Amino acid sequence: MKNTRYLAGGAVICAAMAALVTTGMRSATMASLPVDKVRAADNTPKSFVGQRLRIVGFVSHSPLRRSPIQTEAGTVDVAHFEVEDKGSVVQVAFRDALPDTFRAGGPVQVDGRYVSAGIIEADHVLTKCPSKYETVKPDPKKQKAMKTAEKI
């Protein structure tokens, strides 16, 4: 009888812990969605409006605009730019400093709340430096010098 109560109590505790872990993971993870898929869902029952999203694409060549807004902490500059991919565009408003590698045409990942069709209020903006991932073509003069050095 006592063992049954302990087993039942242990099962309830394990189930509660499993539920907490799965709901915590679900709320903390976001799928990366390309701009065109997010925009294609606008005005459909599967719209992403009101949800937290991670949008991936490329910084548009449209000019970056900054607009000051007044907050309780003082004046904050909000960066406004566009992210595009496959002909679709999302406008971004970001209240923090942009990364050093932020540039027009560069790959970008934006995390935030999709407030209305085509507009996201970003919490995080991440960029990659594409030069780090491009293959470098070897210089024939350097290869010849290395081969000569190996022979010596």
C-alpha positions as CSV (number, residue, x, y, z in Angstrom):
1,M,0.0,0.0,0.0
2,K,2.8,2.4,0.9
3,N,4.8,1.5,-2.1
4,T,1.9,2.2,-4.4
5,R,1.5,5.7,-3.0
6,Y,5.2,6.4,-3.5
7,L,5.1,5.0,-7.1
8,A,2.0,7.1,-7.9
9,G,3.6,10.2,-6.4
10,G,6.8,9.6,-8.3
11,A,4.9,9.1,-11.6
12,V,3.0,12.4,-11.1
13,I,6.2,14.3,-10.4
14,C,7.9,12.8,-13.5
15,A,5.0,13.6,-15.7
16,A,4.9,17.2,-14.4
17,M,8.7,17.6,-15.0
18,A,8.3,16.2,-18.5
19,A,5.5,18.6,-19.3
20,L,7.5,21.6,-18.0
21,V,10.5,20.6,-20.1
22,T,8.5,20.1,-23.3
23,T,6.6,23.4,-22.9
24,G,9.7,25.3,-22.1
25,M,11.5,23.9,-25.1
26,R,8.6,24.7,-27.4
27,S,8.4,28.3,-26.3
28,A,12.2,28.9,-26.4
29,T,12.7,27.4,-29.9
30,M,11.9,29.2,-33.1
31,A,12.0,27.9,-36.6
32,S,13.9,29.9,-39.2
33,L,11.5,31.0,-41.8
34,P,12.4,32.6,-45.2
35,V,10.8,36.0,-45.9
36,D,8.8,34.6,-48.9
37,K,7.1,31.9,-46.8
38,V,6.1,34.4,-44.1
39,R,4.7,36.8,-46.6
40,A,2.9,34.0,-48.5
41,A,1.0,33.2,-45.3
42,D,-0.2,36.8,-44.9
43,N,-4.0,37.1,-45.4
44,T,-4.5,33.4,-44.9
45,P,-5.7,31.4,-41.9
46,K,-2.1,30.3,-41.3
47,S,-0.8,33.9,-41.0
48,F,2.1,34.5,-38.6
49,V,0.8,37.9,-37.4
50,G,1.1,38.2,-33.6
51,Q,3.7,35.4,-33.3
52,R,7.4,35.4,-32.4
53,L,9.4,34.5,-35.5
54,R,12.9,34.1,-36.7
55,I,13.0,35.5,-40.3
56,V,16.0,34.9,-42.6
57,G,16.8,36.7,-45.8
58,F,19.1,39.4,-47.1
59,V,19.3,43.1,-46.1
60,S,17.6,45.1,-48.8
61,H,19.5,47.8,-50.8
62,S,16.8,50.3,-49.6
63,P,18.4,53.0,-47.4
64,L,18.6,52.4,-43.6
65,R,16.5,54.9,-41.8
66,R,16.8,55.9,-38.1
67,S,14.1,57.6,-36.2
68,P,14.3,58.8,-32.6
69,I,11.5,57.9,-30.2
70,Q,11.0,59.0,-26.6
71,T,10.9,56.3,-23.9
72,E,10.9,56.4,-20.1
73,A,14.7,55.8,-20.3
74,G,15.2,58.7,-22.7
75,T,15.5,59.0,-26.5
76,V,16.2,55.8,-28.4
77,D,17.1,55.6,-32.1
78,V,15.1,53.0,-33.9
79,A,16.7,51.5,-37.0
80,H,14.3,50.8,-39.9
81,F,15.4,48.5,-42.7
82,E,14.0,45.8,-45.0
83,V,14.8,42.1,-45.3
84,E,14.1,40.5,-48.7
85,D,14.2,37.1,-50.2
86,K,12.9,35.8,-53.5
87,G,11.0,39.1,-54.3
88,S,9.3,39.3,-50.9
89,V,10.0,42.0,-48.4
90,V,9.5,42.4,-44.6
91,Q,10.1,45.8,-42.9
92,V,12.1,45.7,-39.6
93,A,12.2,48.1,-36.7
94,F,15.1,47.5,-34.3
95,R,15.9,49.5,-31.1
96,D,19.5,48.3,-30.5
97,A,22.8,48.7,-32.2
98,L,23.2,46.9,-35.5
99,P,26.0,44.4,-35.9
100,D,29.3,45.6,-37.4
101,T,28.8,43.2,-40.4
102,F,25.4,44.6,-41.2
103,R,25.4,45.7,-44.9
104,A,23.1,45.9,-47.9
105,G,22.8,42.6,-49.6
106,G,24.3,40.7,-46.7
107,P,22.6,37.6,-45.1
108,V,20.6,38.5,-42.0
109,Q,18.5,36.7,-39.3
110,V,15.9,38.7,-37.4
111,D,14.2,37.5,-34.3
112,G,11.1,39.4,-33.0
113,R,7.3,39.7,-33.1
114,Y,5.5,39.8,-36.4
115,V,3.2,42.7,-35.5
116,S,1.3,43.0,-38.8
117,A,1.6,41.8,-42.4
118,G,5.1,42.7,-43.6
119,I,6.3,44.3,-40.4
120,I,8.4,42.8,-37.6
121,E,9.6,44.5,-34.4
122,A,13.0,42.9,-33.8
123,D,14.6,41.9,-30.6
124,H,17.8,40.5,-32.2
125,V,19.5,41.0,-35.5
126,L,22.3,38.6,-36.5
127,T,24.5,38.8,-39.6
128,K,27.1,36.6,-41.1
129,C,30.3,37.6,-42.7
130,P,30.0,35.8,-46.1
131,S,33.7,36.1,-46.7
132,K,34.4,33.7,-43.9
133,Y,32.5,31.0,-45.7
134,E,33.6,31.6,-49.3
135,T,36.2,29.3,-50.7
136,V,39.5,31.0,-51.5
137,K,41.0,30.3,-54.8
138,P,44.7,29.5,-54.4
139,D,47.2,31.9,-55.8
140,P,49.4,30.1,-58.4
141,K,52.5,32.1,-57.5
142,K,52.2,31.1,-53.8
143,Q,51.6,27.5,-54.7
144,K,54.8,27.5,-56.9
145,A,56.8,29.1,-54.0
146,M,55.5,26.5,-51.6
147,K,56.5,23.6,-53.9
148,T,59.9,25.1,-54.3
149,A,60.3,25.5,-50.5
150,E,59.2,21.9,-50.0
151,K,62.0,20.7,-52.4
152,I,64.7,22.5,-50.4
